[in-house]
Amino acid sequence: MALPHASDHSSVTVIGKGGDGEEGLRKREAFLPQAPDSASSLVSAGDLSVSADRLSEKRSPSDFALWKASKPGEPSWPCPWGKGRPGWHIECSAMAGTLLGASMDIHGGGFDLRFPHHDNELAQSEAYFENDCWVRYFLHTGHLTIAGCKMSKSLKNFITIKDALKKHSARQLRLAFLMHSWKDTLDYSSNTMESALQFEKFLNEFFLNVKDVLRAPVDITSRFEKWEEAEAALNESFYSKKAAVHEALCDNVDTRTVLEEMRALVSQCNLYMATRKAARRQPNRALLQSVALYLTRMLKIFGAIEEESDLGFPVGGPGTGLSLESTAMPYLQVLSEFREGVRKIAREKKVPEVLQLSDTLRDDILPELGVRLEDHEGLPTVVKLVDRETLLREREEKKRVEEEKRKKREEAARRKHEQEAAKLAKMKIPPSEMFLSESDKYSKFDENGLPTHDTEGKELSKGQAKKLKKLFEAQEKLHKEYLHVVQNGGPE
């Protein structure tokens, strides 16, 4: 290891005091890096392991340790100042200098290493190599947090990539990273990954819909169909979004904005396809294919599509050398057309059992094989190859929603039945008897059953009597309705 060599350079002043070697930069103050905080903060942050009383031993507040005296039990190597070990910053300088030499273009690291670690690396390396361009660009990445807390072994809240891949695919993890700026904090949490999963599903549905459009049979003339206003507007937006993506990548590799622009472009394409479908018209194949190919190329650049794929996310495992889509889709298309023919006959002949079997094929059998059929009234059935686990989750979610609807219907029916029963029970009561049970409120009644005095024997006021008479008349009307229903054979 060449760790102590920096302290042998003539432009570095090294003192041996208490077993520690310190690097004085007084001879190179002109090139002292500008820290993000004030230069005076170097006193407290220059070496996080130095206690306050030891800081007073420095010749200059900018000094930091190249070589430290080893404490009992720590690794140590012999040197002119006694047994010791490298300081915090020298290890990285030694490795980078050995491998890359006196200068490098890009040096990366976490945002928390910007100061003092990278500042001190720069200081000692430029002193050693006697230059002022050891690193041309520093790229400082944001922190990775776990559910809002900084990932750290000491906090025991770290997760390895291997463990993360047990829960989510490599593509989903990459999309989660791409949805955040590389220089900002990324919080690895269920919410973050759910956003990545939804974005992946959003893109995949678009690719599947475009593939379905491209599979639809067309005659040669439709390939040269004249664009209308909708196609011209979408094409203009396409070029605008491509320019915005390029600008975002040129602006500090802003992948977050890139994915937002891609999302907006896909949303516009989805709206265009939905409008054409509602009008029972085929969308423009060439335009949608151009958009899908562009998005595919960008996702390949970002590493979100690793396998060979002409358009969209590939179907089938990586390295299989098998295009499941091109192999299976012709057979699935034939099955779909046959099923549609059978359904048409079953509807005409009114054979519900056959329709039920057709639904079972769509909802239960084919999802187990990673196949989704989408029926649209008046349009051909759409066939899509989708990840089996995704389809099974969709099926369970559909069952859950249907079960909730069923429970809501039952609850609504129960409440309606209770209300009707309560209304019927009220209608049965003759108006002359409706107040007699309220002895806690009234003590005397007239010949019709209307209260005349309260519990204390006081005569009711005209206002109270008028209010009770209105209730009496309303009950009289309800009771007459009840008697009419009973006379006509209704419930008693």
Buried (B, 14 or more C-beta within 10 A) or exposed (E): EEBBBBBEBEEBBBBBEEBBBBBBBEEBEEEBBEBEEEBEBBBBBBBEEBEEEBBEEBEBBBBBBBBBBBEEEEEBEEBEBBEBBBBBBBBBBBEBBEEEEEBBEEBEBEBEBBBBBBBBBBBBBBBBBEEEEBBEEBEBBBBBBBEEEBBEEEEEBBEEEEEBEEEBBBBBBBBBBBBBBBEEBBBBBEEBBEBBBEBBBBBBBBBBBBBBBBBEEEEEEEEEBEEEEBBEEBBEBBEEBBEBBEEBBEEEEBBBBBBBBBBBBBEBBBEBBEEBBEEEEBBBBEBBBEBBBBBBEBBBEBEBBBBEBEBBBBBBEEEEEEBBBEEBBEEBBEBBEEBBEBBEEBEEEEBEEBBEBBEEBBBEEBBEEBBBBBBEEEEBBBBBBBBEEBBEEBBEEEEEEEEEEEEEEEEEEEEEEEEEEEEBEEBBBEBBEBBEEEEEEBBEBEEEBBBBEBEEEEEBEEEBBEEBEEEBEEBBEBBEEBEEBEEEEEEE
